[in-house]
Amino acid sequence: MQILPSKRIAVLGAGQIGAVIAAMLAEQGHAVTLADADPAQLALAEGGAVRTARLDVADPAALRAFLADRDVVVSACPYFLNKGIAGAAVATGTHYFDLTEDVETTGFIKQLGATAEVALVPQCGLAPGFICILGADMAARFEKLKAVKMRVGALPLYPTNALAYNVTWSVDGLINEYCNPCEIVFEGKPILVPALEGLEHVMIDGVSYEAFNTSGGLGTLTETLDGKVSDLSYKTLRYPGHAEIMKLLLRGLELADDRDTLRRILNRAAPFTRKDVVVVFVTGVGERNGRLEEESTVLRYYGTPEMSAIQLTTAAGCVAMVELFLMGQLPAKGFVRQEEAGLADFLSTQAGLRLAPGFAATPRAEGGAAAASNGIPLRKAG
């Protein structure tokens, strides 16, 4: 495993994910400062190798001053703050990573990347993020690709409330995913479809789920696979009945236009839990040796008393991309897509190894690449 030179890294946002990202990076020997405007959040993260600093990222001057001597910044802030953070990163020559699922924000960062002298790597984490790397790897397994379906659920292990759901990270991000249009590819053409629609029932190893459209999960795969795939979709997995309740709240009660009220309801009705499970399900259909074949990948990650499953998968997905960048395995500047990382490279990083238990690597018969014990071929970048 390559030992990386120590870098000065800022992690913005000391919430459930940001604090874990900071700790993972500090474990690798980097000089990490975790910043937040809320002293109570910072107090929870104090101790160990991570330094803390109080910072209002909505203050452009303060943000630029803070980033002036940092090599890398990771934003674990709500999506609506990331445009300002990315702009400050470009201005201060700081390489930028974030966790956003917001399509508009990613488009803005892509425009910045056209002339930026630093790397801009949005959409890290789980979905988008890790799921995009898995989706691109799945697509590469077929000589002629027909369809790729990507399904991800961050769920309570023991659902007890009416929503059959617990907020495991960002309420603002969840609302954004449930309200905004969703990109898919249908019959070879990229189109937008409504969130919470496209309901399907999925059975995975005896557990029943529902899946429905949510925004942002495909990341940039619609562009990457343009002209190569007939049908490409991302849906969120939930326990049955969740979508109908959310439709009632968002549309029946019109709380899509009153997000403050919706945020209060979700915070009260779906409290945080570490007893969670992340389910990842990717299916590809295409031709190999003249025959139409289907292949599926199913992965599960469970929470522990120390770290929830969504904390593990999101933080590790982000930190693995930082590692790949510092190893020179991603572009040095400009806009960087998640799927520019090869799956085998991603899983070989220190953070990626935390996600690797579902991928026990064994040699493939044709040599060179690796294959997982569940039949998943892992391809190197390039």
Secondary structure in CASP SS format (residue, H / E / C, confidence):
PFRMAT SS
TARGET T0000
AUTHOR 0000-0000-0000
METHOD secondary structure of the structure
MODEL  1
M C 1.00
Q C 1.00
I C 1.00
L C 1.00
P C 1.00
S C 1.00
K C 1.00
R E 1.00
I E 1.00
A E 1.00
V E 1.00
L E 1.00
G C 1.00
A C 1.00
G C 1.00
Q C 1.00
I C 1.00
G H 1.00
A H 1.00
V H 1.00
I H 1.00
A H 1.00
A H 1.00
M H 1.00
L H 1.00
A H 1.00
E H 1.00
Q C 1.00
G C 1.00
H C 1.00
A E 1.00
V E 1.00
T E 1.00
L E 1.00
A E 1.00
D E 1.00
A C 1.00
D C 1.00
P H 1.00
A H 1.00
Q H 1.00
L H 1.00
A H 1.00
L H 1.00
A H 1.00
E C 1.00
G C 1.00
G C 1.00
A C 1.00
V C 1.00
R E 1.00
T E 1.00
A E 1.00
R E 1.00
L C 1.00
D C 1.00
V C 1.00
A C 1.00
D C 1.00
P H 1.00
A H 1.00
A H 1.00
L H 1.00
R H 1.00
A H 1.00
F H 1.00
L H 1.00
A C 1.00
D C 1.00
R C 1.00
D C 1.00
V E 1.00
V E 1.00
V E 1.00
S E 1.00
A C 1.00
C C 1.00
P C 1.00
Y H 1.00
F H 1.00
L H 1.00
N H 1.00
K H 1.00
G H 1.00
I H 1.00
A H 1.00
G H 1.00
A H 1.00
A H 1.00
V H 1.00
A H 1.00
T H 1.00
G C 1.00
T C 1.00
H E 1.00
Y E 1.00
F E 1.00
D E 1.00
L C 1.00
T C 1.00
E C 1.00
D C 1.00
V H 1.00
E H 1.00
T H 1.00
T H 1.00
G H 1.00
F H 1.00
I H 1.00
K H 1.00
Q H 1.00
L H 1.00
G H 1.00
A C 1.00
T C 1.00
A C 1.00
E C 1.00
V C 1.00
A E 1.00
L E 1.00
V E 1.00
P C 1.00
Q C 1.00
C C 1.00
G C 1.00
L H 1.00
A H 1.00
P H 1.00
G H 1.00
F H 1.00
I H 1.00
C H 1.00
I H 1.00
L H 1.00
G H 1.00
A H 1.00
D H 1.00
M H 1.00
A H 1.00
A C 1.00
R C 1.00
F C 1.00
E C 1.00
K E 1.00
L E 1.00
K E 1.00
A E 1.00
V E 1.00
K E 1.00
M E 1.00
R E 1.00
V E 1.00
G E 1.00
A E 1.00
L E 1.00
P E 1.00
L C 1.00
Y C 1.00
P C 1.00
T C 1.00
N C 1.00
A C 1.00
L C 1.00
A C 1.00
Y C 1.00
N C 1.00
V C 1.00
T C 1.00
W C 1.00
S C 1.00
V H 1.00
D H 1.00
G H 1.00
L H 1.00
I H 1.00
N H 1.00
E H 1.00
Y H 1.00
C H 1.00
N C 1.00
P C 1.00
C E 1.00
E E 1.00
I E 1.00
V E 1.00
F E 1.00
E C 1.00
G C 1.00
K E 1.00
P E 1.00
I E 1.00
L E 1.00
V E 1.00
P C 1.00
A C 1.00
L C 1.00
E C 1.00
G C 1.00
L C 1.00
E E 1.00
H E 1.00
V E 1.00
M E 1.00
I E 1.00
D C 1.00
G C 1.00
V E 1.00
S E 1.00
Y E 1.00
E E 1.00
A E 1.00
F E 1.00
N E 1.00
T C 1.00
S C 1.00
G C 1.00
G C 1.00
L C 1.00
G C 1.00
T C 1.00
L H 1.00
T H 1.00
E H 1.00
T H 1.00
L C 1.00
D C 1.00
G C 1.00
K C 1.00
V C 1.00
S C 1.00
D E 1.00
L E 1.00
S E 1.00
Y E 1.00
K E 1.00
T E 1.00
L E 1.00
R E 1.00
Y C 1.00
P C 1.00
G C 1.00
H H 1.00
A H 1.00
E H 1.00
I H 1.00
M H 1.00
K H 1.00
L H 1.00
L H 1.00
L H 1.00
R H 1.00
G H 1.00
L C 1.00
E C 1.00
L H 1.00
A H 1.00
D H 1.00
D C 1.00
R H 1.00
D H 1.00
T H 1.00
L H 1.00
R H 1.00
R H 1.00
I H 1.00
L H 1.00
N H 1.00
R H 1.00
A H 1.00
A C 1.00
P C 1.00
F C 1.00
T C 1.00
R C 1.00
K C 1.00
D E 1.00
V E 1.00
V E 1.00
V E 1.00
V E 1.00
F E 1.00
V E 1.00
T E 1.00
G E 1.00
V E 1.00
G E 1.00
E E 1.00
R E 1.00
N C 1.00
G C 1.00
R E 1.00
L E 1.00
E E 1.00
E E 1.00
E E 1.00
S E 1.00
T E 1.00
V E 1.00
L E 1.00
R E 1.00
Y E 1.00
Y E 1.00
G C 1.00
T C 1.00
P C 1.00
E C 1.00
M C 1.00
S C 1.00
A H 1.00
I H 1.00
Q H 1.00
L H 1.00
T H 1.00
T H 1.00
A H 1.00
A H 1.00
G H 1.00
C H 1.00
V H 1.00
A H 1.00
M H 1.00
V H 1.00
E H 1.00
L H 1.00
F H 1.00
L H 1.00
M C 1.00
G C 1.00
Q C 1.00
L C 1.00
P C 1.00
A C 1.00
K C 1.00
G E 1.00
F E 1.00
V C 1.00
R C 1.00
Q H 1.00
E H 1.00
E H 1.00
A C 1.00
G C 1.00
L H 1.00
A H 1.00
D H 1.00
F H 1.00
L H 1.00
S C 1.00
T C 1.00
Q C 1.00
A C 1.00
G H 1.00
L H 1.00
R H 1.00
L H 1.00
A H 1.00
P H 1.00
G H 1.00
F C 1.00
A C 1.00
A E 1.00
T E 1.00
P E 1.00
R C 1.00
A C 1.00
E C 1.00
G C 1.00
G C 1.00
A C 1.00
A E 1.00
A E 1.00
A E 1.00
S C 1.00
N C 1.00
G C 1.00
I C 1.00
P E 1.00
L E 1.00
R C 1.00
K C 1.00
A C 1.00
G C 1.00
END
